């Protein structure tokens, strides 16, 4: 380990965590979850190719958890209807 992909995954993880921690709004949080999914998939690849199975397993689970976050923030029907009612109220 310690190659360019490792650095990319590390920096991506820091950015994703920052998007959630700074609470910059729903859209930023949703993008944070999407970025978490991407870097978790990258960590799974890194773990499998460098024989770091615990790293791959942990990030496989995190990928599922963050995919659920993407669903909650972007696609869940309750959030879609809230966004529509917010738009109607803004007019």
C-alpha positions as protocol buffer text, in pm:
chain_id: "A"
residue {
  index: 1
  type: UNK
  ca { x: 0 y: 0 z: 0 }
}
residue {
  index: 2
  type: UNK
  ca { x: 94 y: 369 z: -2 }
}
residue {
  index: 3
  type: UNK
  ca { x: 49 y: 424 z: -375 }
}
residue {
  index: 4
  type: UNK
  ca { x: -141 y: 697 z: -561 }
}
residue {
  index: 5
  type: UNK
  ca { x: -476 y: 515 z: -529 }
}
residue {
  index: 6
  type: UNK
  ca { x: -430 y: 498 z: -153 }
}
residue {
  index: 7
  type: UNK
  ca { x: -373 y: 872 z: -140 }
}
residue {
  index: 8
  type: UNK
  ca { x: -672 y: 940 z: -364 }
}
residue {
  index: 9
  type: UNK
  ca { x: -894 y: 723 z: -143 }
}
residue {
  index: 10
  type: UNK
  ca { x: -760 y: 888 z: 174 }
}
residue {
  index: 11
  type: UNK
  ca { x: -813 y: 1242 z: 47 }
}
residue {
  index: 12
  type: UNK
  ca { x: -1158 y: 1151 z: -86 }
}
residue {
  index: 13
  type: UNK
  ca { x: -1253 y: 1007 z: 252 }
}
residue {
  index: 14
  type: UNK
  ca { x: -1143 y: 1326 z: 428 }
}
residue {
  index: 15
  type: UNK
  ca { x: -1344 y: 1543 z: 187 }
}
residue {
  index: 16
  type: UNK
  ca { x: -1654 y: 1322 z: 219 }
}
residue {
  index: 17
  type: UNK
  ca { x: -1635 y: 1329 z: 599 }
}
residue {
  index: 18
  type: UNK
  ca { x: -1593 y: 1707 z: 589 }
}
residue {
  index: 19
  type: UNK
  ca { x: -1902 y: 1750 z: 372 }
}
residue {
  index: 20
  type: UNK
  ca { x: -2106 y: 1567 z: 634 }
}
residue {
  index: 21
  type: UNK
  ca { x: -1938 y: 1713 z: 943 }
}
residue {
  index: 22
  type: UNK
  ca { x: -1963 y: 2079 z: 837 }
}
residue {
  index: 23
  type: UNK
  ca { x: -2339 y: 2037 z: 781 }
}
residue {
  index: 24
  type: UNK
  ca { x: -2347 y: 2255 z: 471 }
}
residue {
  index: 25
  type: UNK
  ca { x: -2700 y: 2147 z: 383 }
}
residue {
  index: 26
  type: UNK
  ca { x: -2880 y: 1848 z: 236 }
}
residue {
  index: 27
  type: UNK
  ca { x: -2720 y: 1870 z: -107 }
}
residue {
  index: 28
  type: UNK
  ca { x: -2364 y: 1882 z: 34 }
}
residue {
  index: 29
  type: UNK
  ca { x: -2447 y: 1589 z: 263 }
}
residue {
  index: 30
  type: UNK
  ca { x: -2584 y: 1393 z: -31 }
}
residue {
  index: 31
  type: UNK
  ca { x: -2266 y: 1458 z: -229 }
}
residue {
  index: 32
  type: UNK
  ca { x: -2068 y: 1351 z: 78 }
}
residue {
  index: 33
  type: UNK
  ca { x: -2248 y: 1016 z: 78 }
}
residue {
  index: 34
  type: UNK
  ca { x: -2185 y: 975 z: -296 }
}
residue {
  index: 35
  type: UNK
  ca { x: -1816 y: 1048 z: -246 }
}
residue {
  index: 36
  type: UNK
  ca { x: -1807 y: 805 z: 46 }
}
residue {
  index: 37
  type: UNK
  ca { x: -1950 y: 537 z: -185 }
}
residue {
  index: 38
  type: UNK
  ca { x: -1684 y: 605 z: -448 }
}
residue {
  index: 39
  type: UNK
  ca { x: -1392 y: 596 z: -205 }
}
residue {
  index: 40
  type: UNK
  ca { x: -1530 y: 292 z: -23 }
}
residue {
  index: 41
  type: UNK
  ca { x: -1537 y: 107 z: -356 }
}
residue {
  index: 42
  type: UNK
  ca { x: -1181 y: 223 z: -417 }
}
residue {
  index: 43
  type: UNK
  ca { x: -1076 y: 101 z: -70 }
}
residue {
  index: 44
  type: UNK
  ca { x: -1236 y: -237 z: -143 }
}
residue {
  index: 45
  type: UNK
  ca { x: -1030 y: -260 z: -462 }
}
residue {
  index: 46
  type: UNK
  ca { x: -712 y: -155 z: -278 }
}
residue {
  index: 47
  type: UNK
  ca { x: -779 y: -404 z: 1 }
}
residue {
  index: 48
  type: UNK
  ca { x: -840 y: -693 z: -237 }
}
residue {
  index: 49
  type: UNK
  ca { x: -537 y: -622 z: -457 }
}
residue {
  index: 50
  type: UNK
  ca { x: -299 y: -571 z: -163 }
}
residue {
  index: 51
  type: UNK
  ca { x: -422 y: -872 z: 36 }
}
residue {
  index: 52
  type: UNK
  ca { x: -571 y: -650 z: 307 }
}
residue {
  index: 53
  type: UNK
  ca { x: -898 y: -841 z: 339 }
}
residue {
  index: 54
  type: UNK
  ca { x: -1012 y: -671 z: 664 }
}
residue {
  index: 55
  type: UNK
  ca { x: -981 y: -332 z: 490 }
}
residue {
  index: 56
  type: UNK
  ca { x: -1181 y: -460 z: 193 }
}
residue {
  index: 57
  type: UNK
  ca { x: -1448 y: -615 z: 417 }
}
residue {
  index: 58
  type: UNK
  ca { x: -1489 y: -304 z: 632 }
}
residue {
  index: 59
  type: UNK
  ca { x: -1523 y: -80 z: 329 }
}
residue {
  index: 60
  type: UNK
  ca { x: -1764 y: -322 z: 164 }
}
residue {
  index: 61
  type: UNK
  ca { x: -1994 y: -277 z: 463 }
}
residue {
  index: 62
  type: UNK
  ca { x: -1936 y: 100 z: 462 }
}
residue {
  index: 63
  type: UNK
  ca { x: -2022 y: 107 z: 92 }
}
residue {
  index: 64
  type: UNK
  ca { x: -2361 y: -48 z: 171 }
}
residue {
  index: 65
  type: UNK
  ca { x: -2422 y: 195 z: 458 }
}
residue {
  index: 66
  type: UNK
  ca { x: -2329 y: 497 z: 245 }
}
residue {
  index: 67
  type: UNK
  ca { x: -2540 y: 369 z: -46 }
}
residue {
  index: 68
  type: UNK
  ca { x: -2830 y: 374 z: 200 }
}
residue {
  index: 69
  type: UNK
  ca { x: -2738 y: 736 z: 278 }
}
residue {
  index: 70
  type: UNK
  ca { x: -2749 y: 820 z: -93 }
}
residue {
  index: 71
  type: UNK
  ca { x: -3094 y: 659 z: -111 }
}
residue {
  index: 72
  type: UNK
  ca { x: -3214 y: 859 z: 190 }
}
residue {
  index: 73
  type: UNK
  ca { x: -3085 y: 1194 z: 66 }
}
residue {
  index: 74
  type: UNK
  ca { x: -3157 y: 1167 z: -309 }
}
residue {
  index: 75
  type: UNK
  ca { x: -3425 y: 911 z: -379 }
}
residue {
  index: 76
  type: UNK
  ca { x: -3643 y: 844 z: -74 }
}
residue {
  index: 77
  type: UNK
  ca { x: -4003 y: 944 z: -155 }
}
residue {
  index: 78
  type: UNK
  ca { x: -4049 y: 1146 z: 166 }
}
residue {
  index: 79
  type: UNK
  ca { x: -3755 y: 1369 z: 71 }
}
residue {
  index: 80
  type: UNK
  ca { x: -3872 y: 1407 z: -288 }
}
residue {
  index: 81
  type: UNK
  ca { x: -4213 y: 1530 z: -171 }
}
residue {
  index: 82
  type: UNK
  ca { x: -4053 y: 1769 z: 81 }
}
residue {
  index: 83
  type: UNK
  ca { x: -3839 y: 1920 z: -195 }
}
residue {
  index: 84
  type: UNK
  ca { x: -4146 y: 1965 z: -417 }
}
residue {
  index: 85
  type: UNK
  ca { x: -4340 y: 2137 z: -138 }
}
residue {
  index: 86
  type: UNK
  ca { x: -4040 y: 2361 z: -63 }
}
residue {
  index: 87
  type: UNK
  ca { x: -4029 y: 2464 z: -428 }
}
residue {
  index: 88
  type: UNK
  ca { x: -4401 y: 2543 z: -430 }
}
residue {
  index: 89
  type: UNK
  ca { x: -4367 y: 2751 z: -114 }
}
residue {
  index: 90
  type: UNK
  ca { x: -4079 y: 2951 z: -258 }
}
residue {
  index: 91
  type: UNK
  ca { x: -4288 y: 3080 z: -550 }
}
